[in-house]
Amino acid sequence: EIAPYDQRGMIEQIGLQGYGEIFLHANWFEIVEYASPRITRALLRLDTNGTMMKAPVIEKLFQSRLRNLIISVDGVDETSYNYLRAGGNFTQVIENIQRFIERRKHEPDKGPTVQIQIIESDYSRPYLPEFARIHRPSGFRIRDVGFVHGHAWPAKPVMEAQVLLMGHNHPAVVFVDKLGGRHVQPVWVRVP
């Protein structure tokens, strides 16, 4: 039982996924509904490639208590998608995503939040500027919110933002003995 660890705040997120498309599982909705009231602190999410997100699946997503949905679109256009996902249908995936977005416009407070991911590869990399804006490692700022990945020190304007969102960091404690020996130990930092 994982719920006690969630209640103590020891779990950041739980991804309901496997070796294949989640929506092919006949009971995916029941699994989400079983887990949702038990996992109250961690982010409960599903991962999908978007191929099975037809209208009935979208309807169930909006009925569910799922909090996050990650859609992995394997390419940035028909050519790169077909290269990376043989037998897939890029047009169908995009239509499914657009259908979800239209539903969201009508019910903005229902359904899971969505993240769209792509596979970065030598083949898709030239298309990335058309698909997404890539920022410097030192981050960027939108109004009073700074965004940074965490592997580089944030730029001064990013650090001066009222809110700083860091997506990734490796906090550690360094122990130094009397002879100057150093031991670095990774730590978890919890901010209320």
C-alpha positions as CSV (number, residue, x, y, z in Angstrom):
1,E,0.0,0.0,0.0
2,I,1.5,3.3,-1.2
3,A,-1.0,5.7,0.4
4,P,0.8,6.0,3.8
5,Y,3.9,7.2,2.0
6,D,1.9,9.7,0.1
7,Q,0.2,11.0,3.2
8,R,3.6,11.6,4.8
9,G,4.7,13.6,1.7
10,M,7.4,11.1,0.7
11,I,6.2,10.7,-2.9
12,E,6.3,13.5,-5.5
13,Q,4.4,11.9,-8.3
14,I,2.9,8.6,-9.4
15,G,2.8,7.7,-13.0
16,L,0.2,5.1,-14.1
17,Q,1.9,3.7,-17.1
18,G,3.5,0.5,-18.4
19,Y,5.1,-1.0,-21.4
20,G,2.5,0.2,-23.8
21,E,-0.4,2.6,-24.3
22,I,-2.4,3.1,-21.1
23,F,-5.7,3.5,-22.8
24,L,-5.5,0.0,-24.2
25,H,-6.0,-1.3,-20.7
26,A,-9.7,-2.1,-20.4
27,N,-9.8,-0.8,-16.8
28,W,-7.7,2.3,-16.9
29,F,-10.5,4.5,-15.8
30,E,-11.3,2.3,-12.8
31,I,-7.6,2.3,-11.9
32,V,-7.5,6.1,-11.9
33,E,-10.7,6.3,-9.8
34,Y,-9.3,3.7,-7.3
35,A,-6.0,5.6,-6.9
36,S,-7.3,9.2,-6.9
37,P,-8.9,9.3,-3.4
38,R,-5.9,7.4,-1.9
39,I,-3.2,9.5,-3.5
40,T,-3.9,13.0,-2.3
41,R,-0.6,14.7,-2.1
42,A,1.5,13.3,-4.9
43,L,0.8,14.2,-8.5
44,L,-1.2,11.3,-10.0
45,R,-0.6,11.1,-13.8
46,L,-1.1,9.0,-16.9
47,D,1.3,8.9,-19.8
48,T,0.0,8.3,-23.3
49,N,1.2,8.5,-26.9
50,G,-2.2,10.1,-27.8
51,T,-3.2,7.5,-30.4
52,M,-6.2,6.2,-28.4
53,M,-7.5,9.6,-27.1
54,K,-10.7,9.5,-29.1
55,A,-13.9,11.2,-27.9
56,P,-14.9,8.4,-25.4
57,V,-11.5,8.4,-23.8
58,I,-11.5,12.2,-23.5
59,E,-15.0,12.1,-22.0
60,K,-13.7,9.7,-19.3
61,L,-10.7,11.9,-18.7
62,F,-13.0,14.8,-17.9
63,Q,-15.1,12.6,-15.6
64,S,-12.1,11.3,-13.8
65,R,-10.1,12.8,-10.9
66,L,-6.8,12.4,-12.7
67,R,-4.6,15.4,-12.1
68,N,-2.1,15.3,-14.9
69,L,-1.8,13.7,-18.4
70,I,1.5,13.5,-20.3
71,I,1.1,13.1,-24.1
72,S,4.3,12.0,-25.8
73,V,4.2,13.1,-29.4
74,D,7.2,11.3,-30.9
75,G,7.9,13.9,-33.6
76,V,7.3,17.5,-34.4
77,D,5.8,16.9,-37.9
78,E,4.5,14.1,-40.0
79,T,7.9,13.2,-41.3
80,S,9.7,13.1,-38.0
81,Y,6.8,11.4,-36.3
82,N,6.6,8.6,-38.9
83,Y,10.3,8.1,-38.7
84,L,10.2,7.7,-34.9
85,R,6.9,5.8,-34.6
86,A,6.5,3.4,-37.5
87,G,2.8,2.7,-38.1
88,G,1.6,5.7,-36.1
89,N,-0.7,8.4,-37.4
90,F,0.5,11.9,-36.6
91,T,-2.6,13.5,-38.0
92,Q,-4.8,11.4,-35.7
93,V,-2.7,12.3,-32.6
94,I,-2.9,16.0,-33.4
95,E,-6.7,15.7,-33.9
96,N,-7.0,13.9,-30.6
97,I,-5.0,16.7,-28.8
98,Q,-7.1,19.4,-30.5
99,R,-10.3,17.6,-29.4
100,F,-9.0,17.6,-25.8
101,I,-8.2,21.3,-26.1
102,E,-11.7,22.1,-27.4
103,R,-13.2,20.2,-24.5
104,R,-11.0,22.1,-22.1
105,K,-12.2,25.4,-23.5
106,H,-15.8,24.4,-22.5
107,E,-14.9,23.0,-19.1
108,P,-11.7,24.8,-18.0
109,D,-12.0,23.6,-14.4
110,K,-12.4,19.9,-15.2
111,G,-10.1,17.3,-16.5
112,P,-6.3,16.8,-16.0
113,T,-3.6,19.4,-16.8
114,V,-1.7,18.3,-19.9
115,Q,2.0,18.3,-20.8
116,I,3.1,17.5,-24.3
117,Q,6.5,16.0,-24.8
118,I,8.5,15.1,-27.9
119,I,11.5,12.8,-28.4
120,E,14.6,14.9,-29.1
121,S,16.8,13.1,-31.6
122,D,19.1,13.9,-34.4
123,Y,16.1,13.6,-36.7
124,S,13.7,15.9,-34.7
125,R,16.3,18.4,-33.4
126,P,16.2,20.6,-36.6
127,Y,12.4,21.0,-36.1
128,L,12.5,22.0,-32.5
129,P,12.7,25.8,-33.0
130,E,9.3,25.5,-34.9
131,F,7.8,23.4,-32.1
132,A,9.1,25.0,-28.9
133,R,11.2,27.9,-27.8
134,I,14.5,26.8,-26.3
135,H,15.9,29.1,-23.7
136,R,19.4,29.5,-22.3
137,P,20.4,27.3,-19.3
138,S,20.4,30.5,-17.2
139,G,16.7,30.7,-17.6
140,F,14.2,33.3,-18.6
141,R,11.5,35.5,-17.1
142,I,7.9,36.2,-17.8
143,R,6.7,39.2,-15.9
144,D,7.5,38.5,-12.3
145,V,8.2,34.8,-12.6
146,G,11.6,33.4,-13.3
147,F,12.0,30.0,-14.9
148,V,15.3,27.9,-14.8
149,H,16.2,24.3,-15.3
150,G,18.6,24.1,-12.4
151,H,21.8,22.8,-13.9
152,A,23.2,26.3,-14.4
153,W,23.1,29.4,-12.1
154,P,20.1,31.5,-13.0
155,A,20.7,34.9,-14.7
156,K,20.4,38.0,-12.5
157,P,17.0,39.1,-13.9
158,V,15.7,35.5,-13.3
159,M,16.9,35.6,-9.7
160,E,15.3,39.0,-9.2
161,A,11.8,37.7,-10.0
162,Q,9.3,37.6,-7.2
163,V,8.7,33.8,-7.9
164,L,11.4,31.4,-9.1
165,L,10.4,28.1,-10.7
166,M,13.3,25.6,-10.9
167,G,12.5,22.4,-12.7
168,H,15.5,20.4,-11.6
169,N,18.1,20.6,-9.0
170,H,20.5,18.3,-7.1
171,P,20.8,19.6,-3.6
172,A,23.5,18.1,-1.5
173,V,25.3,18.5,1.9
174,V,29.1,18.6,2.0
175,F,30.7,17.1,5.1
176,V,34.3,18.2,5.7
177,D,36.4,16.4,8.2
178,K,39.3,17.9,10.3
179,L,41.9,16.8,7.7
180,G,40.0,18.5,4.9
181,G,38.4,15.4,3.4
182,R,35.1,16.1,1.7
183,H,32.1,13.8,1.5
184,V,29.1,15.0,-0.6
185,Q,25.7,13.5,0.3
186,P,22.6,14.1,-1.8
187,V,19.6,15.4,0.2
188,W,15.9,16.0,-0.4
189,V,14.7,19.5,0.3
190,R,11.0,19.9,1.2
191,V,9.6,23.4,1.0
192,P,6.1,23.8,2.6
